[in-house]
Amino acid sequence: MQMEASTEEHSGYLDFSKVSPGELMGMGAALVLLASLWLPWFTTSSENPNSRLPGGASDGDSASAWQVFATLDWLFVSACAAPFILTWIIARGHDLTWKPGEVTMIVGIVTLVLILCNGIILGRPGESVDIGLGIGYFVALLASIGLLVAGYLRQAVYSTARKPPGVL
């Protein structure tokens, strides 16, 4: 009997049957967010000579997140790692002290707020005028919402029932 239990415990290194659609959606959204960093996030006006971006774009050019941001782009890359780490944890069967998906949902919220702040709420980058939003900005916005929804799906819909604290 003890031999059977040990073979069940070591049936495989990764068990992808435990991975839910929430993790798959999160990994997809993370890849879209990562790809959006190379798309044009901000555009300049060709009619206004004072329309310039920190990456050197002017005269109707556009600039990606890599060209405009110094640190924020690396924060987005680290945010892209969250759903992959969660999938690894779930597939390995590690015990968590929090509901699976909560961290991905929080990363999605933080990413959404950072994108909104650096384009709409706090203005466009640089000390310039006539800076527009490019397609990459909106793709990143949708991808961050995808991270948020994926984390929510995993932690609310596909999580196992847990007992409240103090209940045996």
N, CA, C and O atoms as a DFTB+ gen file, in Angstrom:
672 C
 N C O
     1  1       0.807      -1.199       0.000
     2  2       0.000       0.000       0.000
     3  2       0.848       1.259       0.000
     4  3       0.534       2.240      -0.674
     5  1       1.924       1.213       0.766
     6  2       2.769       2.399       0.814
     7  2       3.443       2.626      -0.537
     8  3       3.710       3.764      -0.923
     9  1       3.709       1.556      -1.238
    10  2       4.324       1.677      -2.559
    11  2       3.371       2.365      -3.536
    12  3       3.809       3.170      -4.358
    13  1       2.069       2.059      -3.457
    14  2       1.098       2.690      -4.339
    15  2       0.983       4.186      -4.075
    16  3       0.857       4.975      -5.011
    17  1       1.027       4.577      -2.813
    18  2       0.921       5.995      -2.460
    19  2       2.121       6.777      -2.985
    20  3       1.973       7.909      -3.445
    21  1       3.297       6.183      -2.919
    22  2       4.474       6.913      -3.394
    23  2       4.470       7.045      -4.912
    24  3       4.954       8.046      -5.439
    25  1       3.928       6.048      -5.633
    26  2       3.852       6.183      -7.084
    27  2       2.803       7.206      -7.479
    28  3       2.957       7.872      -8.502
    29  1       1.735       7.350      -6.691
    30  2       0.731       8.371      -6.980
    31  2       1.292       9.766      -6.749
    32  3       1.007      10.688      -7.513
    33  1       2.090       9.922      -5.699
    34  2       2.665      11.220      -5.396
    35  2       3.644      11.665      -6.490
    36  3       3.716      12.851      -6.812
    37  1       4.374      10.744      -7.043
    38  2       5.405      11.068      -8.029
    39  2       4.970      10.672      -9.436
    40  3       5.781      10.181     -10.221
    41  1       3.695      10.883      -9.758
    42  2       3.199      10.475     -11.069
    43  2       3.759      11.341     -12.192
    44  3       3.851      10.872     -13.327
    45  1       4.127      12.563     -11.920
    46  2       4.695      13.427     -12.948
    47  2       5.191      14.723     -12.341
    48  3       4.747      15.141     -11.271
    49  1       6.104      15.340     -13.033
    50  2       6.672      16.593     -12.546
    51  2       5.677      17.734     -12.647
    52  3       5.543      18.538     -11.724
    53  1       4.973      17.799     -13.783
    54  2       3.960      18.825     -14.002
    55  2       2.632      18.155     -14.331
    56  3       2.587      17.226     -15.137
    57  1       1.560      18.618     -13.715
    58  2       0.230      18.088     -13.986
    59  2      -0.614      19.207     -14.579
    60  3      -1.206      20.006     -13.853
    61  1      -0.661      19.254     -15.915
    62  2      -1.378      20.332     -16.590
    63  2      -2.892      20.154     -16.543
    64  3      -3.627      21.027     -17.004
    65  1      -3.368      19.039     -15.995
    66  2      -4.817      18.875     -15.858
    67  2      -5.381      19.815     -14.787
    68  3      -6.583      20.079     -14.766
    69  1      -4.532      20.311     -13.912
    70  2      -4.967      21.250     -12.869
    71  2      -5.058      22.685     -13.379
    72  3      -5.636      23.545     -12.714
    73  1      -4.496      22.944     -14.545
    74  2      -4.483      24.297     -15.105
    75  2      -5.871      24.615     -15.660
    76  3      -6.421      23.859     -16.460
    77  1      -6.425      25.747     -15.221
    78  2      -7.775      26.150     -15.621
    79  2      -7.719      27.123     -16.805
    80  3      -6.646      27.614     -17.155
    81  1      -8.863      27.397     -17.413
    82  2      -8.892      28.413     -18.477
    83  2      -8.446      29.796     -17.988
    84  3      -7.991      30.609     -18.792
    85  1      -8.570      30.072     -16.693
    86  2      -8.097      31.339     -16.138
    87  2      -6.602      31.522     -16.313
    88  3      -6.143      32.611     -16.658
    89  1      -5.831      30.451     -16.076
    90  2      -4.377      30.540     -16.273
    91  2      -4.025      30.702     -17.743
    92  3      -3.135      31.476     -18.094
    93  1      -4.732      29.964     -18.606
    94  2      -4.455      30.069     -20.043
    95  2      -4.769      31.470     -20.553
    96  3      -4.020      32.025     -21.356
    97  1      -5.874      32.038     -20.086
    98  2      -6.229      33.402     -20.487
    99  2      -5.194      34.396     -19.975
   100  3      -4.831      35.336     -20.682
   101  1      -4.721      34.194     -18.753
   102  2      -3.702      35.073     -18.187
   103  2      -2.394      35.022     -18.964
   104  3      -1.762      36.054     -19.191
   105  1      -1.986      33.817     -19.374
   106  2      -0.754      33.708     -20.153
   107  2      -0.922      34.358     -21.524
   108  3       0.005      34.992     -22.028
   109  1      -2.094      34.204     -22.123
   110  2      -2.348      34.859     -23.409
   111  2      -2.321      36.372     -23.289
   112  3      -1.730      37.057     -24.123
   113  1      -2.973      36.901     -22.233
   114  2      -2.985      38.352     -22.016
   115  2      -1.577      38.868     -21.746
   116  3      -1.225      39.964     -22.183
   117  1      -0.769      38.091     -21.031
   118  2       0.609      38.508     -20.750
   119  2       1.437      38.566     -22.035
   120  3       2.248      39.476     -22.211
   121  1       1.237      37.611     -22.917
   122  2       1.968      37.637     -24.190
   123  2       1.535      38.820     -25.055
   124  3       2.359      39.431     -25.735
   125  1       0.245      39.141     -25.026
   126  2      -0.244      40.310     -25.778
   127  2       0.342      41.588     -25.186
   128  3       0.746      42.482     -25.929
   129  1       0.394      41.686     -23.853
   130  2       0.989      42.860     -23.208
   131  2       2.461      42.980     -23.582
   132  3       2.943      44.074     -23.876
   133  1       3.163      41.878     -23.571
   134  2       4.583      41.901     -23.935
   135  2       4.768      42.344     -25.384
   136  3       5.653      43.149     -25.675
   137  1       3.950      41.833     -26.285
   138  2       4.053      42.220     -27.701
   139  2       3.704      43.690     -27.909
   140  3       4.253      44.340     -28.799
   141  1       2.790      44.219     -27.089
   142  2       2.378      45.617     -27.252
   143  2       3.500      46.598     -26.947
   144  3       3.445      47.749     -27.381
   145  1       4.508      46.168     -26.215
   146  2       5.613      47.068     -25.880
   147  2       6.414      47.478     -27.107
   148  3       7.122      48.484     -27.074
   149  1       6.313      46.711     -28.191
   150  2       7.022      47.042     -29.432
   151  2       6.130      47.769     -30.443
   152  3       6.613      48.246     -31.469
   153  1       4.854      47.849     -30.155
   154  2       3.937      48.595     -31.031
   155  2       4.018      50.082     -30.714
   156  3       4.495      50.447     -29.640
   157  1       3.567      50.952     -31.616
   158  2       3.595      52.393     -31.324
   159  2       2.592      52.768     -30.226
   160  3       1.386      52.579     -30.381
   161  1       3.109      53.298     -29.126
   162  2       2.267      53.722     -28.012
   163  2       1.864      55.186     -28.150
   164  3       0.731      55.553     -27.838
   165  1       2.775      56.010     -28.608
   166  2       2.523      57.444     -28.701
   167  2       2.920      57.933     -30.087
   168  3       3.865      57.429     -30.695
   169  1       2.180      58.924     -30.572
   170  2       2.454      59.493     -31.896
   171  2       2.661      60.998     -31.760
   172  3       2.149      61.627     -30.833
   173  1       3.411      61.558     -32.688
   174  2       3.637      63.001     -32.713
   175  2       2.899      63.602     -33.901
   176  3       2.512      62.895     -34.830
   177  1       2.712      64.908     -33.857
   178  2       2.011      65.608     -34.930
   179  2       3.015      66.034     -35.995
   180  3       4.093      66.539     -35.684
   181  1       2.648      65.824     -37.247
   182  2       3.532      66.251     -38.336
   183  2       3.373      67.748     -38.616
   184  3       4.217      68.348     -39.282
   185  1       2.303      68.343     -38.114
   186  2       2.043      69.764     -38.363
   187  2       2.636      70.684     -37.295
   188  3       2.811      71.880     -37.527
   189  1       2.943      70.123     -36.130
   190  2       3.465      70.920     -35.033
   191  2       4.930      70.566     -34.796
   192  3       5.222      69.430     -34.422
   193  1       5.863      71.498     -35.000
   194  2       7.287      71.198     -34.804
   195  2       7.661      70.989     -33.330
   196  3       8.734      70.462     -33.035
   197  1       6.783      71.398     -32.408
   198  2       7.058      71.227     -30.985
   199  2       6.564      69.883     -30.449
   200  3       6.696      69.611     -29.256
   201  1       6.016      69.065     -31.290
   202  2       5.524      67.752     -30.889
   203  2       6.681      66.756     -30.926
   204  3       7.046      66.255     -31.990
   205  1       7.256      66.471     -29.749
   206  2       8.416      65.573     -29.636
   207  2       8.212      64.614     -28.472
   208  3       7.577      64.948     -27.472
   209  1       8.756      63.438     -28.622
   210  2       8.699      62.430     -27.564
   211  2      10.087      62.201     -26.987
   212  3      11.082      62.449     -27.668
   213  1      10.179      61.726     -25.732
   214  2      11.486      61.489     -25.122
   215  2      12.382      60.531     -25.904
   216  3      13.606      60.626     -25.811
   217  1      11.802      59.616     -26.665
   218  2      12.617      58.678     -27.446
   219  2      13.197      59.281     -28.703
   220  3      13.899      58.594     -29.445
   221  1      12.921      60.561     -28.967
   222  2      13.447      61.226     -30.145
   223  2      12.471      61.302     -31.303
   224  3      12.822      61.809     -32.369
   225  1      11.279      60.820     -31.125
   226  2      10.294      60.854     -32.214
   227  2       9.733      62.261     -32.368
   228  3       9.421      62.928     -31.381
   229  1       9.607      62.705     -33.614
   230  2       9.007      64.000     -33.933
   231  2       8.540      63.964     -35.385
   232  3       8.779      62.979     -36.084
   233  1       7.885      65.010     -35.843
   234  2       7.433      65.138     -37.235
   235  2       6.556      63.974     -37.700
   236  3       6.786      63.411     -38.769
   237  1       5.566      63.620     -36.910
   238  2       4.633      62.571     -37.309
   239  2       5.095      61.160     -37.022
   240  3       4.424      60.204     -37.412
   241  1       6.221      61.003     -36.352
   242  2       6.718      59.670     -36.004
   243  2       5.935      59.113     -34.820
   244  3       5.185      59.829     -34.156
   245  1       6.124      57.839     -34.575
   246  2       5.542      57.211     -33.393
   247  2       6.667      56.562     -32.594
   248  3       7.767      56.345     -33.103
   249  1       6.374      56.260     -31.342
   250  2       7.376      55.650     -30.469
   251  2       6.729      54.536     -29.651
   252  3       5.582      54.646     -29.217
   253  1       7.482      53.475     -29.454
   254  2       6.996      52.348     -28.662
   255  2       7.268      52.611     -27.181
   256  3       7.909      53.596     -26.815
   257  1       6.769      51.712     -26.344
   258  2       7.006      51.834     -24.898
   259  2       8.491      51.715     -24.587
   260  3       8.981      52.359     -23.659
   261  1       9.212      50.904     -25.349
   262  2      10.652      50.751     -25.133
   263  2      11.401      52.052     -25.414
   264  3      12.409      52.337     -24.768
   265  1      10.922      52.832     -26.361
   266  2      11.604      54.068     -26.710
   267  2      11.263      55.207     -25.749
   268  3      12.083      56.097     -25.527
   269  1      10.073      55.181     -25.185
   270  2       9.601      56.304     -24.376
   271  2       9.923      56.131     -22.894
   272  3      10.392      57.068     -22.247
   273  1       9.678      54.959     -22.364
   274  2       9.827      54.747     -20.924
   275  2      11.208      54.212     -20.581
   276  3      11.817      53.480     -21.361
   277  1      11.693      54.588     -19.400
   278  2      12.990      54.095     -18.942
   279  2      12.825      52.902     -17.998
   280  3      13.569      51.926     -18.101
   281  1      11.873      52.972     -17.095
   282  2      11.675      51.923     -16.102
   283  2      10.346      51.211     -16.261
   284  3      10.256      50.010     -16.003
   285  1       9.331      51.913     -16.674
   286  2       7.982      51.372     -16.742
   287  2       7.894      50.160     -17.670
   288  3       7.146      49.223     -17.389
   289  1       8.634      50.166     -18.751
   290  2       8.589      49.029     -19.667
   291  2       9.082      47.753     -18.991
   292  3       8.557      46.672     -19.257
   293  1      10.085      47.866     -18.120
   294  2      10.579      46.691     -17.401
   295  2       9.580      46.231     -16.348
   296  3       9.508      45.040     -16.047
   297  1       8.813      47.153     -15.788
   298  2       7.748      46.752     -14.859
   299  2       6.674      45.969     -15.597
   300  3       6.125      45.008     -15.059
   301  1       6.370      46.372     -16.826
   302  2       5.400      45.630     -17.624
   303  2       5.913      44.232     -17.962
   304  3       5.140      43.274     -17.964
   305  1       7.198      44.108     -18.245
   306  2       7.773      42.792     -18.528
   307  2       7.667      41.915     -17.290
   308  3       7.337      40.734     -17.402
   309  1       7.941      42.468     -16.107
   310  2       7.797      41.666     -14.889
   311  2       6.350      41.295     -14.622
   312  3       6.074      40.214     -14.103
   313  1       5.413      42.187     -14.973
   314  2       3.986      41.876     -14.812
   315  2       3.589      40.714     -15.715
   316  3       2.706      39.929     -15.369
   317  1       4.231      40.604     -16.858
   318  2       3.925      39.509     -17.784
   319  2       4.326      38.151     -17.206
   320  3       3.808      37.121     -17.639
   321  1       5.225      38.138     -16.252
   322  2       5.673      36.875     -15.668
   323  2       4.663      36.283     -14.698
   324  3       4.671      35.071     -14.482
   325  1       3.792      37.095     -14.106
   326  2       2.870      36.635     -13.057
   327  2       1.992      35.448     -13.481
   328  3       1.935      34.464     -12.744
   329  1       1.308      35.495     -14.631
   330  2       0.470      34.343     -14.976
   331  2       1.262      33.073     -15.267
   332  3       0.774      31.968     -15.030
   333  1       2.481      33.227     -15.781
   334  2       3.306      32.054     -16.046
   335  2       3.782      31.423     -14.735
   336  3       3.854      30.199     -14.619
   337  1       4.101      32.256     -13.761
   338  2       4.499      31.752     -12.445
   339  2       3.320      31.047     -11.790
   340  3       3.491      29.985     -11.191
   341  1       2.118      31.629     -11.897
   342  2       0.931      30.995     -11.328
   343  2       0.685      29.644     -11.982
   344  3       0.388      28.673     -11.285
   345  1       0.798      29.557     -13.289
   346  2       0.577      28.294     -13.981
   347  2       1.592      27.250     -13.535
   348  3       1.255      26.079     -13.364
   349  1       2.819      27.676     -13.350
   350  2       3.868      26.766     -12.854
   351  2       3.503      26.250     -11.462
   352  3       3.622      25.056     -11.191
   353  1       3.061      27.142     -10.588
   354  2       2.696      26.757      -9.224
   355  2       1.528      25.776      -9.238
   356  3       1.541      24.786      -8.506
   357  1       0.522      26.042     -10.063
   358  2      -0.647      25.175     -10.144
   359  2      -0.260      23.810     -10.726
   360  3      -0.672      22.776     -10.200
   361  1       0.519      23.804     -11.794
   362  2       0.905      22.552     -12.443
   363  2       1.806      21.704     -11.550
   364  3       1.784      20.476     -11.636
   365  1       2.587      22.339     -10.708
   366  2       3.459      21.603      -9.779
   367  2       2.702      21.132      -8.542
   368  3       3.166      20.245      -7.825
   369  1       1.523      21.734      -8.290
   370  2       0.729      21.320      -7.143
   371  2       1.219      21.893      -5.823
   372  3       0.981      21.303      -4.768
   373  1       1.892      23.021      -5.864
   374  2       2.376      23.644      -4.632
   375  2       1.212      24.188      -3.815
   376  3       0.196      24.610      -4.366
   377  1       1.370      24.174      -2.509
   378  2       0.366      24.764      -1.637
   379  2       0.578      26.267      -1.573
   380  3       1.710      26.746      -1.511
   381  1      -0.525      27.003      -1.589
   382  2      -0.465      28.458      -1.521
   383  2      -1.174      28.946      -0.271
   384  3      -2.103      28.301       0.216
   385  1      -0.740      30.075       0.243
   386  2      -1.410      30.679       1.384
   387  2      -2.485      31.662       0.944
   388  3      -3.200      32.210       1.782
   389  1      -2.607      31.891      -0.346
   390  2      -3.632      32.770      -0.896
   391  2      -4.361      32.011      -1.988
   392  3      -3.908      30.958      -2.435
   393  1      -5.489      32.551      -2.413
   394  2      -6.223      31.909      -3.503
   395  2      -5.430      32.052      -4.789
   396  3      -4.929      33.138      -5.080
   397  1      -5.303      30.985      -5.569
   398  2      -4.617      31.101      -6.852
   399  2      -5.341      32.102      -7.749
   400  3      -6.559      32.029      -7.913
   401  1      -4.601      33.017      -8.317
   402  2      -5.178      34.023      -9.194
   403  2      -5.231      35.406      -8.587
   404  3      -5.347      36.395      -9.310
   405  1      -5.147      35.493      -7.251
   406  2      -5.212      36.811      -6.612
   407  2      -4.052      37.701      -7.034
   408  3      -4.245      38.885      -7.313
   409  1      -2.858      37.143      -7.081
   410  2      -1.687      37.940      -7.445
   411  2      -1.792      38.383      -8.906
   412  3      -1.455      39.522      -9.231
   413  1      -2.256      37.495      -9.787
   414  2      -2.425      37.861     -11.190
   415  2      -3.462      38.979     -11.325
   416  3      -3.292      39.900     -12.124
   417  1      -4.531      38.892     -10.542
   418  2      -5.554      39.932     -10.587
   419  2      -4.990      41.269     -10.098
   420  3      -5.274      42.309     -10.692
   421  1      -4.211      41.252      -9.045
   422  2      -3.601      42.479      -8.520
   423  2      -2.601      43.045      -9.522
   424  3      -2.539      44.259      -9.720
   425  1      -1.821      42.178     -10.152
   426  2      -0.870      42.627     -11.179
   427  2      -1.623      43.274     -12.340
   428  3      -1.183      44.290     -12.878
   429  1      -2.758      42.689     -12.725
   430  2      -3.570      43.271     -13.787
   431  2      -4.113      44.635     -13.411
   432  3      -4.135      45.543     -14.242
   433  1      -4.551      44.794     -12.169
   434  2      -5.058      46.093     -11.694
   435  2      -3.949      47.130     -11.705
   436  3      -4.144      48.243     -12.195
   437  1      -2.788      46.777     -11.168
   438  2      -1.658      47.715     -11.112
   439  2      -1.214      48.097     -12.522
   440  3      -0.931      49.264     -12.791
   441  1      -1.154      47.115     -13.418
   442  2      -0.756      47.385     -14.799
   443  2      -1.760      48.314     -15.471
   444  3      -1.370      49.247     -16.172
   445  1      -3.043      48.066     -15.263
   446  2      -4.089      48.917     -15.830
   447  2      -3.949      50.353     -15.336
   448  3      -4.038      51.295     -16.124
   449  1      -3.734      50.521     -14.043
   450  2      -3.590      51.868     -13.478
   451  2      -2.336      52.551     -14.011
   452  3      -2.376      53.742     -14.319
   453  1      -1.230      51.831     -14.128
   454  2       0.002      52.431     -14.659
   455  2      -0.171      52.875     -16.108
   456  3       0.310      53.940     -16.496
   457  1      -0.853      52.067     -16.902
   458  2      -1.078      52.440     -18.296
   459  2      -1.992      53.660     -18.378
   460  3      -1.724      54.590     -19.138
   461  1      -3.068      53.655     -17.595
   462  2      -3.981      54.802     -17.606
   463  2      -3.289      56.078     -17.122
   464  3      -3.511      57.153     -17.679
   465  1      -2.458      55.966     -16.097
   466  2      -1.760      57.147     -15.569
   467  2      -0.757      57.698     -16.579
   468  3      -0.591      58.914     -16.684
   469  1      -0.094      56.827     -17.314
   470  2       0.929      57.264     -18.268
   471  2       0.368      57.388     -19.676
   472  3       0.878      56.775     -20.614
   473  1      -0.662      58.167     -19.814
   474  2      -1.232      58.391     -21.129
   475  2      -2.523      59.178     -21.068
   476  3      -2.791      60.002     -21.942
   477  1      -3.323      58.936     -20.048
   478  2      -4.617      59.616     -19.955
   479  2      -4.700      60.468     -18.696
   480  3      -4.933      61.673     -18.786
   481  1      -4.515      59.872     -17.534
   482  2      -4.732      60.584     -16.267
   483  2      -3.667      61.652     -16.022
   484  3      -3.999      62.809     -15.764
   485  1      -2.407      61.277     -16.100
   486  2      -1.313      62.219     -15.814
   487  2      -0.742      62.857     -17.072
   488  3       0.228      63.612     -16.999
   489  1      -1.323      62.569     -18.203
   490  2      -0.861      63.165     -19.459
   491  2       0.102      62.269     -20.205
   492  3       0.470      61.193     -19.734
   493  1       0.498      62.724     -21.363
   494  2       1.411      62.000     -22.235
   495  2       2.851      62.245     -21.780
   496  3       3.116      63.216     -21.071
   497  1       3.767      61.392     -22.172
   498  2       5.161      61.584     -21.762
   499  2       5.801      62.796     -22.441
   500  3       5.395      63.221     -23.523
   501  1       6.793      63.321     -21.780
   502  2       7.546      64.434     -22.347
   503  2       6.916      65.791     -22.060
   504  3       5.764      65.884     -21.636
   505  1       7.684      66.823     -22.296
   506  2       7.242      68.219     -22.114
   507  2       6.833      68.766     -23.467
   508  3       7.417      69.735     -23.951
   509  1       5.833      68.150     -24.081
   510  2       5.519      68.493     -25.448
   511  2       4.011      68.661     -25.637
   512  3       3.225      68.473     -24.708
   513  1       3.635      69.016     -26.855
   514  2       2.230      69.194     -27.206
   515  2       1.885      68.283     -28.385
   516  3       2.773      67.762     -29.059
   517  1       0.617      68.104     -28.619
   518  2       0.120      67.301     -29.747
   519  2       0.686      65.886     -29.765
   520  3       1.133      65.409     -30.808
   521  1       0.667      65.219     -28.625
   522  2       1.091      63.823     -28.536
   523  2      -0.182      62.981     -28.523
   524  3      -1.065      63.190     -27.691
   525  1      -0.267      62.037     -29.441
   526  2      -1.436      61.166     -29.524
   527  2      -1.132      59.774     -29.012
   528  3       0.022      59.415     -28.781
   529  1      -2.184      59.004     -28.841
   530  2      -2.037      57.624     -28.394
   531  2      -2.038      56.702     -29.608
   532  3      -2.884      56.822     -30.494
   533  1      -1.088      55.789     -29.636
   534  2      -0.987      54.836     -30.733
   535  2      -1.696      53.534     -30.414
   536  3      -2.241      53.368     -29.323
   537  1      -1.689      52.620     -31.358
   538  2      -2.390      51.343     -31.218
   539  2      -1.812      50.499     -30.079
   540  3      -2.557      49.781     -29.411
   541  1      -0.518      50.570     -29.850
   542  2       0.110      49.794     -28.788
   543  2      -0.424      50.137     -27.415
   544  3      -0.529      49.273     -26.544
   545  1      -0.766      51.415     -27.221
   546  2      -1.312      51.853     -25.936
   547  2      -2.632      51.134     -25.663
   548  3      -2.859      50.640     -24.559
   549  1      -3.489      51.079     -26.661
   550  2      -4.804      50.467     -26.481
   551  2      -4.709      48.945     -26.388
   552  3      -5.486      48.317     -25.669
   553  1      -3.769      48.356     -27.105
   554  2      -3.549      46.916     -26.994
   555  2      -3.072      46.578     -25.578
   556  3      -3.531      45.604     -24.982
   557  1      -2.156      47.380     -25.045
   558  2      -1.669      47.158     -23.675
   559  2      -2.790      47.351     -22.661
   560  3      -2.866      46.622     -21.673
   561  1      -3.646      48.315     -22.898
   562  2      -4.792      48.548     -22.013
   563  2      -5.708      47.326     -21.989
   564  3      -6.125      46.882     -20.919
   565  1      -6.020      46.790     -23.155
   566  2      -6.859      45.587     -23.230
   567  2      -6.167      44.372     -22.616
   568  3      -6.819      43.553     -21.968
   569  1      -4.863      44.249     -22.811
   570  2      -4.122      43.125     -22.238
   571  2      -4.109      43.193     -20.711
   572  3      -4.209      42.160     -20.049
   573  1      -3.988      44.389     -20.147
   574  2      -4.007      44.515     -18.686
   575  2      -5.391      44.175     -18.136
   576  3      -5.506      43.588     -17.060
   577  1      -6.442      44.543     -18.873
   578  2      -7.794      44.137     -18.469
   579  2      -7.919      42.613     -18.564
   580  3      -8.581      41.990     -17.733
   581  1      -7.287      42.018     -19.571
   582  2      -7.274      40.563     -19.692
   583  2      -6.580      39.895     -18.515
   584  3      -7.042      38.862     -18.032
   585  1      -5.466      40.475     -18.042
   586  2      -4.792      39.944     -16.848
   587  2      -5.701      40.011     -15.632
   588  3      -5.789      39.061     -14.853
   589  1      -6.374      41.139     -15.480
   590  2      -7.281      41.333     -14.351
   591  2      -8.407      40.297     -14.392
   592  3      -8.697      39.660     -13.380
   593  1      -9.032      40.129     -15.537
   594  2     -10.142      39.182     -15.674
   595  2      -9.662      37.744     -15.482
   596  3     -10.349      36.944     -14.847
   597  1      -8.503      37.413     -16.018
   598  2      -7.960      36.062     -15.861
   599  2      -7.699      35.753     -14.393
   600  3      -8.017      34.660     -13.923
   601  1      -7.123      36.703     -13.667
   602  2      -6.897      36.499     -12.239
   603  2      -8.200      36.352     -11.483
   604  3      -8.310      35.520     -10.582
   605  1      -9.187      37.154     -11.843
   606  2     -10.500      37.067     -11.196
   607  2     -11.136      35.703     -11.476
   608  3     -11.663      35.062     -10.567
   609  1     -11.085      35.266     -12.731
   610  2     -11.675      33.968     -13.072
   611  2     -11.034      32.853     -12.261
   612  3     -11.723      31.981     -11.732
   613  1      -9.719      32.887     -12.167
   614  2      -9.019      31.817     -11.456
   615  2      -9.347      31.835      -9.976
   616  3      -9.627      30.786      -9.396
   617  1      -9.318      32.997      -9.357
   618  2      -9.511      33.021      -7.907
   619  2     -10.961      32.899      -7.500
   620  3     -11.235      32.413      -6.403
   621  1     -11.913      33.320      -8.334
   622  2     -13.319      33.292      -7.942
   623  2     -14.062      32.086      -8.495
   624  3     -14.887      31.498      -7.796
   625  1     -13.788      31.715      -9.718
   626  2     -14.589      30.686     -10.370
   627  2     -13.973      29.298     -10.207
   628  3     -14.686      28.338      -9.915
   629  1     -12.665      29.183     -10.391
   630  2     -12.043      27.869     -10.421
   631  2     -11.321      27.493      -9.138
   632  3     -10.649      26.461      -9.098
   633  1     -11.436      28.285      -8.106
   634  2     -10.733      27.941      -6.867
   635  2     -11.557      26.933      -6.072
   636  3     -12.776      26.847      -6.214
   637  1     -10.866      26.185      -5.246
   638  2     -11.536      25.183      -4.418
   639  2     -12.126      25.860      -3.197
   640  3     -11.650      26.911      -2.768
   641  1     -13.156      25.261      -2.642
   642  2     -13.804      25.825      -1.454
   643  2     -12.856      25.729      -0.271
   644  3     -12.241      24.690      -0.033
   645  1     -12.747      26.821       0.463
   646  2     -11.884      26.851       1.646
   647  2     -12.722      27.147       2.862
   648  3     -13.739      27.836       2.792
   649  1     -12.275      26.612       3.977
   650  2     -12.985      26.853       5.231
   651  2     -12.543      28.196       5.802
   652  3     -11.405      28.621       5.605
   653  1     -13.462      28.863       6.518
   654  2     -13.065      30.112       7.160
   655  2     -12.037      29.851       8.260
   656  3     -11.945      28.732       8.766
   657  1     -11.271      30.862       8.630
   658  2     -10.266      30.686       9.672
   659  2     -10.915      30.256      10.987
   660  3     -11.978      30.755      11.358
   661  1     -10.273      29.339      11.676
   662  2     -10.755      28.872      12.968
   663  2     -11.675      27.679      12.884
   664  3     -12.061      27.139      13.922
   665  1     -12.045      27.242      11.693
   666  2     -12.922      26.086      11.535
   667  2     -12.071      24.878      11.209
   668  3     -11.200      24.932      10.341
   669  1     -12.330      23.784      11.915
   670  2     -11.535      22.561      11.687
   671  2     -12.145      21.687      10.647
   672  3     -11.604      20.626      10.339
